[in-house]
Amino acid sequence: MTHDPALWQDATFWVLVTSLIFVGLLVYFGIPALLTNALDKRADDIRNELDEARKLREEAQQVLASYQRKQRDAEKEAEAIIEQARAEAERLADETQAALAQQVERRTRLAEEKIGQAEVQALQEVRAIAADVAVAAARRIIEEKLDDTKATQLIDKSIAEVKAKLH
């Protein structure tokens, strides 16, 4: 091996030597420890952020589950309210129908009573008119066919009958 004097004059050689000296100084002054500490701190920060993210995710899942339970409960309550409203509506419809039937029955009965009263009143009026007509006709016949002596005898006989019935 020959010693080549050109190696000491080459710039690449001196760049290599200075780079090795620089790396040696870095190691000597603890730069790798600083880098390691910085990287460890960054790793711890990332780990803490991941833990916090997990906790937040778990809390979010709990909140979601809670809201889903509340939603199911609200839906059940809404269904119960709707069912109760339907039952109440059916009950009110039945009550209204029964009340309407009673009212129709009552009005029918009142109308029948009024008709019956009108029939009785009409019958009484017809009888009164018939009696008046019969009395008038009888009066005319009696006036035409009855003379004074017969009338006096008839009146006396009627008075005697009334006295006999009264005593």
Secondary structure, 3 states (H helix, E strand, C coil): CCCCCCHHHCHHHHHHHHHHHHHHHHHHCCHHHHHHHHHHHHHHHHHHHHHHHHHHHHHHHHHHHHHHHHHHHHHHHHHHHHHHHHHHHHHHHHHHHHHHHHHHHHHHHHHHHHHHHHHHHHHHHHHHHHHHHHHHHHHHHHHHHCCHHHHHHHHHHHHHHHHHHHC
